[in-house]
Amino acid sequence: MRRKFVSNSEESVRMFKSDFLEALSKVHFTVPIWVYMPVIIWGIYQSLHIGDSVTYLISQIIAGLFVWTFTEYVMHRYLFHWTPPGKFGERIHFIFHGVHHDYPSDKKRLVMPPSVSLPLAICFYFFYRLILPETFFWGFFSAFLFGYLVYDIGHYAMHHFNFKSGVFKKIKRYHMLHHYQEPERGFGVSSALWDRIFNSGFSNEKSTERH
């Protein structure tokens, strides 16, 4: 995605003529917590209720978090940064992700609204329900959703929290390079793992230490 325009305004342009659709496109950053934490807790309960051992549950959690990091990378790189052809394609891209790159400080367009995340979560639910045994599914899917929460709330924090030191400051630096220097690289938000594996990290890795 070519960087054409970046505004430091804390409010982005209106995207829809309809007040209803416009309202659906904005969300407070805590909303995903209230929507998905009950599902995560229920999933962990279901896993233990089935009779899974703690060790087996831990393996499900590790697998779910790992798969989430890959899903996050693929969606960000190949879905959010893909612009379909034509004016309509440009419009679709702007609605889904372009607005965030143009207005990265808009607090209400930093986490994914439930109008988008819920249909995606339901699709993932049925997909993993289909391919995974029930004894593995609940812990896995709970961890997968938790990975999404870490990504979404962490993304908000990267744009609005001032980290003084440590790993969170490094993660924020990495993501800011994606926004302000090389938006066509650095697609990992919660982790740079897959950028390193697929060679999509920043062209000058040392710059992550300077910014």
PyMOL commands that set and color helices and strands:
alter all, ss='L'
color gray80, all
select helices_A, chain A and resi 19-24+31-50+54-80+86-102+107-109+114-131+134-160+166-180+193-197+207-210
alter helices_A, ss='H'
color red, helices_A
deselect
rebuild
show_as cartoon
